[in-house]
């Protein structure tokens, strides 16, 4: 499926409405998926432009032909580059040319949306199934763990749910590297970011280790682990450090990160998420395994 990048502004001029709708329909036909799946993912990636001053909002969407079935989606409502425009009680595609849906009378702070797609909706949409089709859940995470991580990403970064689900996820496992997992988990819990950007510079990584205190200044014991990782733009000064075994933990972590960056073809500045599993916290004490 063609990549729908949030970095490429889309004109909301109604004159391009026919072409954009045709592109959506052709994409759906080419990949043998319902056109509504494609459009729903587009809404998630691009958000909605409206007069509402909301960086993000959780809305209940209902298909016009099945208003009794509702599902939730988290989208920004203040995306001026989005082709989806909310004016009053109407949601349209590419300005006023194509009416997509209407807004029901608000029952909470976020009004539910009644979403239709030009008479082409023929079945119910389960958003959970849509995510499974188009986004790959990290193997180490359960569905619940992935949902929790995505919710945290949406909440902290203001991205759409689809925007967070498409990000690579580096999983630190307390059963695999217990000391490092405790350091990473406690660092994230204390406010260090879990949304990181790849540095793509071995020299910069070495400098970050020095700035974090893990270089020549480290006096031990054991090996120095730092979070955020030295290989990220967030690493360096202010990173949380902890002594951990060099063998096997530091070697495992270094190899895991190297494979992660390579397998995801990450370049300078590319974002990714970090999550820690198999670490428990009780009375402020962290334990792994």
Backbone torsions as a table, in degrees:
resi	resn	phi	psi	omega
1	UNK	NA	137.3	179.7
2	UNK	-56.4	140.8	-178.9
3	UNK	-72.6	127.8	178.2
4	UNK	-99.0	90.5	-174.3
5	UNK	-82.3	134.2	176.8
6	UNK	-75.2	-10.2	-177.0
7	UNK	-85.4	-11.9	-178.5
8	UNK	-103.0	108.4	-179.6
9	UNK	-60.2	143.8	176.4
10	UNK	-111.0	130.4	176.6
11	UNK	-64.1	136.7	177.4
12	UNK	-99.3	16.7	177.7
13	UNK	-67.9	128.1	-178.5
14	UNK	-58.8	-22.0	-176.3
15	UNK	-64.2	-22.3	-179.2
16	UNK	-99.4	8.8	-176.5
17	UNK	-60.2	-45.0	-177.8
18	UNK	-59.5	-46.0	-179.9
19	UNK	-64.6	-41.0	-178.5
20	UNK	-67.0	-43.3	178.2
21	UNK	-63.7	-41.7	178.8
22	UNK	-61.6	-40.8	179.0
23	UNK	-61.3	-42.7	179.1
24	UNK	-62.3	-45.7	-178.9
25	UNK	-64.0	-42.9	-179.1
26	UNK	-66.6	-37.5	176.8
27	UNK	-61.6	-44.7	179.2
28	UNK	-63.0	-44.3	-179.5
29	UNK	-65.6	-40.9	-177.0
30	UNK	-63.8	-36.1	-178.2
31	UNK	-99.4	5.0	176.0
32	UNK	57.5	46.6	175.5
33	UNK	-127.5	157.2	179.4
34	UNK	-61.6	142.3	-179.3
35	UNK	-62.1	-30.1	-180.0
36	UNK	-65.1	-32.2	176.9
37	UNK	-60.8	-44.3	-178.7
38	UNK	-64.3	-44.1	-177.6
39	UNK	-68.2	-38.2	179.4
40	UNK	-63.7	-40.6	177.0
41	UNK	-65.9	-37.4	177.6
42	UNK	-63.1	-41.0	177.6
43	UNK	-61.5	-41.2	179.6
44	UNK	-65.2	-42.1	-176.7
45	UNK	-72.0	-40.1	-174.0
46	UNK	-95.8	-19.2	-175.8
47	UNK	72.7	-165.7	-177.5
48	UNK	-129.0	140.2	172.8
49	UNK	-97.0	133.6	-177.3
50	UNK	-159.1	175.7	178.1
51	UNK	-83.4	-5.6	-178.6
52	UNK	-75.4	134.4	-178.9
53	UNK	-88.9	67.2	-178.7
54	UNK	-126.8	120.1	178.7
55	UNK	-67.0	-32.8	177.0
56	UNK	-155.7	157.3	180.0
57	UNK	-154.0	143.8	172.9
58	UNK	-95.0	121.0	-177.1
59	UNK	-123.8	150.7	175.4
60	UNK	-95.7	121.2	-179.3
61	UNK	-105.0	138.2	177.5
62	UNK	-128.1	136.9	175.5
63	UNK	-72.4	140.1	-178.0
64	UNK	-58.1	-40.6	-177.4
65	UNK	-79.3	-14.4	176.8
66	UNK	-135.3	68.8	-176.8
67	UNK	-66.6	-9.4	179.2
68	UNK	-82.1	-11.7	-178.6
69	UNK	-107.9	123.7	-179.0
70	UNK	-122.1	147.3	172.4
71	UNK	-141.8	155.8	-173.1
72	UNK	-101.8	148.8	177.0
73	UNK	-145.0	145.0	178.9
74	UNK	-109.6	118.7	-177.0
75	UNK	-138.8	150.1	169.6
76	UNK	-70.9	144.9	178.1
77	UNK	-109.2	6.3	-177.3
78	UNK	-128.7	47.3	-179.6
79	UNK	-102.5	96.4	-174.9
80	UNK	-63.7	-22.5	-179.3
81	UNK	-85.2	-5.2	-176.5
82	UNK	-72.4	143.1	175.3
83	UNK	-80.4	-7.8	179.9
84	UNK	-96.1	116.8	-173.2
85	UNK	-118.7	130.6	177.7
86	UNK	-106.7	115.3	178.3
87	UNK	-126.2	117.7	-177.8
88	UNK	61.7	-117.4	-179.9
89	UNK	-109.4	17.9	-177.9
90	UNK	-120.8	134.2	173.9
91	UNK	-106.8	124.9	-176.0
92	UNK	-127.3	161.7	176.6
93	UNK	-108.4	124.1	-178.9
94	UNK	58.1	65.7	176.8
95	UNK	75.3	-135.2	-173.8
96	UNK	-101.3	1.2	-172.1
97	UNK	-72.2	-37.2	-176.4
98	UNK	-125.2	112.3	177.1
99	UNK	-77.8	123.2	-177.2
100	UNK	-97.9	-37.9	-177.6
101	UNK	-171.5	-174.2	178.5
102	UNK	-132.8	159.6	177.9
103	UNK	-98.3	125.8	178.9
104	UNK	-73.8	162.5	175.7
105	UNK	-54.4	130.5	-175.8
106	UNK	-64.4	134.5	176.5
107	UNK	-113.4	-14.8	174.8
108	UNK	-137.3	-172.7	179.5
109	UNK	-63.2	-31.5	176.5
110	UNK	-104.5	116.5	-178.8
111	UNK	-72.3	144.9	174.9
112	UNK	-73.3	146.9	178.3
113	UNK	-102.9	138.1	170.6
114	UNK	-103.1	107.7	-170.6
115	UNK	-108.6	126.2	174.3
116	UNK	-127.7	162.9	-178.7
117	UNK	-129.2	78.3	169.1
118	UNK	48.5	40.5	175.7
119	UNK	74.8	11.6	-175.1
120	UNK	-100.5	0.6	-178.0
121	UNK	-79.9	126.6	-176.4
122	UNK	-128.3	-3.3	-179.3
123	UNK	-152.1	164.8	178.0
124	UNK	-71.1	151.2	177.2
125	UNK	-114.8	122.4	172.7
126	UNK	-102.7	110.4	-173.4
127	UNK	-62.0	-30.2	177.5
128	UNK	-60.4	-39.9	177.5
129	UNK	-67.4	-36.4	178.6
130	UNK	-61.8	-45.1	179.9
131	UNK	-59.3	-42.3	-177.4
132	UNK	-64.7	-30.8	-179.7
133	UNK	-69.8	-41.3	-166.6
134	UNK	-111.6	-10.3	-179.1
135	UNK	-130.3	140.8	-176.8
136	UNK	-95.9	115.4	176.0
137	UNK	-68.7	135.2	175.5
138	UNK	-57.0	134.5	-175.0
139	UNK	-58.2	-34.7	-174.9
140	UNK	-77.0	-13.5	-174.1
141	UNK	-101.7	144.2	170.4
142	UNK	-77.2	168.0	177.0
143	UNK	-57.6	-42.3	-179.5
144	UNK	-64.6	-40.8	179.2
145	UNK	-65.6	-38.9	178.9
146	UNK	-66.6	-44.4	178.6
147	UNK	-59.4	-42.4	-179.2
148	UNK	-64.3	-42.1	178.7
149	UNK	-64.4	-43.6	-179.9
150	UNK	-64.2	-42.4	177.5
151	UNK	-59.5	-41.7	178.7
152	UNK	-65.5	-37.9	177.8
153	UNK	-64.3	-47.1	178.9
154	UNK	-60.0	-44.9	-176.3
155	UNK	-65.5	-42.4	-174.0
156	UNK	-86.0	-29.9	-174.1
157	UNK	-104.9	-13.9	-179.1
158	UNK	73.2	16.9	177.8
159	UNK	-84.0	164.6	172.9
160	UNK	-73.7	165.6	178.9
161	UNK	-62.0	-42.4	178.7
162	UNK	-65.4	-37.0	178.4
163	UNK	-61.1	-34.6	178.4
164	UNK	-79.7	-35.9	-177.2
165	UNK	-69.7	-23.2	-178.6
166	UNK	-84.4	-6.5	-178.9
167	UNK	-75.9	141.9	172.4
168	UNK	-62.9	147.9	-179.5
169	UNK	-123.9	122.7	174.5
170	UNK	-95.8	120.7	-176.2
171	UNK	-103.7	124.6	174.7
172	UNK	-101.0	121.5	-173.3
173	UNK	-105.2	122.4	179.5
174	UNK	-64.2	-19.5	176.6
175	UNK	-83.4	-18.7	-177.0
176	UNK	-96.9	-46.8	178.0
177	UNK	-133.8	78.7	-171.1
178	UNK	-60.2	-45.7	-177.8
179	UNK	-67.8	-42.6	178.5
180	UNK	-65.2	-40.1	179.0
181	UNK	-61.6	-40.5	178.0
182	UNK	-64.2	-42.5	178.5
183	UNK	-62.9	-45.5	-177.8
184	UNK	-66.8	-43.7	-179.1
185	UNK	-63.9	-46.5	-179.2
186	UNK	-67.1	-33.2	177.7
187	UNK	-66.5	-45.4	178.9
188	UNK	-63.8	-42.2	-180.0
189	UNK	-63.4	-28.3	-178.9
190	UNK	-88.2	1.3	173.8
191	UNK	117.0	-3.9	175.3
192	UNK	-70.1	147.8	-172.4
193	UNK	-72.1	148.3	172.0
194	UNK	-106.9	-2.3	175.7
195	UNK	-104.4	103.7	-172.1
196	UNK	-116.9	167.1	180.0
197	UNK	-128.7	130.2	-177.1
198	UNK	-65.6	132.9	-177.7
199	UNK	-80.9	-36.6	178.8
200	UNK	57.6	42.2	179.5
201	UNK	-153.1	114.0	178.9
202	UNK	-65.9	-36.0	178.0
203	UNK	-66.0	-44.1	178.6
204	UNK	-63.8	-36.4	177.6
205	UNK	-63.7	-42.0	177.9
206	UNK	-63.9	-40.3	177.6
207	UNK	-64.2	-40.3	178.6
208	UNK	-62.4	-38.9	177.7
209	UNK	-63.9	-39.4	177.0
210	UNK	-64.2	-46.7	-178.4
211	UNK	-64.3	-30.0	179.9
212	UNK	-80.0	-12.2	-178.4
213	UNK	94.1	12.9	-177.7
214	UNK	-100.4	7.0	-178.9
215	UNK	-96.4	-128.6	-176.4
216	UNK	-63.0	-25.7	-177.3
217	UNK	-77.2	-14.8	-176.8
218	UNK	-69.4	124.3	-178.6
219	UNK	-105.6	8.7	179.3
220	UNK	86.8	-175.6	8.0
221	UNK	-81.3	171.8	177.6
222	UNK	56.8	-150.4	-179.0
223	UNK	-104.2	153.3	-177.6
224	UNK	-92.5	122.8	173.9
225	UNK	-107.7	139.2	-179.2
226	UNK	-128.9	147.4	172.8
227	UNK	-139.7	132.4	3.3
228	UNK	-63.8	156.9	-176.0
229	UNK	-57.7	145.6	177.4
230	UNK	-63.1	-23.3	-178.4
231	UNK	-82.5	10.5	179.5
232	UNK	-119.8	160.5	179.1
233	UNK	-65.9	-22.4	-179.6
234	UNK	-84.7	-10.6	-178.8
235	UNK	-73.5	175.1	177.6
236	UNK	104.6	-134.3	-176.1
237	UNK	-57.9	130.2	177.4
238	UNK	91.1	-5.2	179.2
239	UNK	-65.0	148.3	177.3
240	UNK	-84.4	131.8	-177.5
241	UNK	-117.9	155.0	179.5
242	UNK	-157.0	140.3	174.9
243	UNK	-72.2	130.5	179.0
244	UNK	-137.4	159.9	178.3
245	UNK	-65.6	132.2	176.3
246	UNK	-68.2	-43.4	174.6
247	UNK	-110.6	123.7	2.5
248	UNK	-98.8	-6.6	-164.2
249	UNK	-63.2	-50.6	-177.3
250	UNK	-63.8	-37.7	179.1
251	UNK	-66.1	-43.7	178.9
252	UNK	-60.9	-47.8	-178.1
253	UNK	-62.9	-42.2	179.6
254	UNK	-62.2	-44.5	179.8
255	UNK	-68.1	-39.6	179.3
256	UNK	-62.7	-44.1	179.6
257	UNK	-65.2	-41.2	179.3
258	UNK	-60.9	-44.2	178.0
259	UNK	-66.2	-37.6	-179.8
260	UNK	-62.5	-48.9	179.6
261	UNK	-62.3	-41.8	-177.0
262	UNK	-70.3	-44.7	-176.1
263	UNK	-67.4	-27.9	178.3
264	UNK	-93.9	5.5	177.5
265	UNK	49.9	48.3	-174.5
266	UNK	-80.6	139.2	176.8
267	UNK	-115.5	-180.0	-177.3
268	UNK	-57.5	126.4	176.8
269	UNK	85.2	-3.2	-179.6
270	UNK	-66.6	134.4	-177.6
271	UNK	-86.5	154.5	173.1
272	UNK	-156.0	165.9	-179.4
273	UNK	-107.5	151.8	175.4
274	UNK	-122.6	133.1	174.1
275	UNK	-138.4	153.7	-176.9
276	UNK	-119.7	132.1	178.1
277	UNK	-120.3	161.7	177.8
278	UNK	59.9	40.0	170.7
279	UNK	-129.9	127.3	-179.3
280	UNK	-110.0	151.9	177.4
281	UNK	-126.5	123.2	178.4
282	UNK	-138.1	121.7	-177.7
283	UNK	54.8	37.4	177.0
284	UNK	78.9	4.1	-179.3
285	UNK	-106.3	128.5	-178.2
286	UNK	-94.3	137.6	175.9
287	UNK	-139.2	145.6	-176.6
288	UNK	-119.4	157.7	175.5
289	UNK	124.0	NA	NA
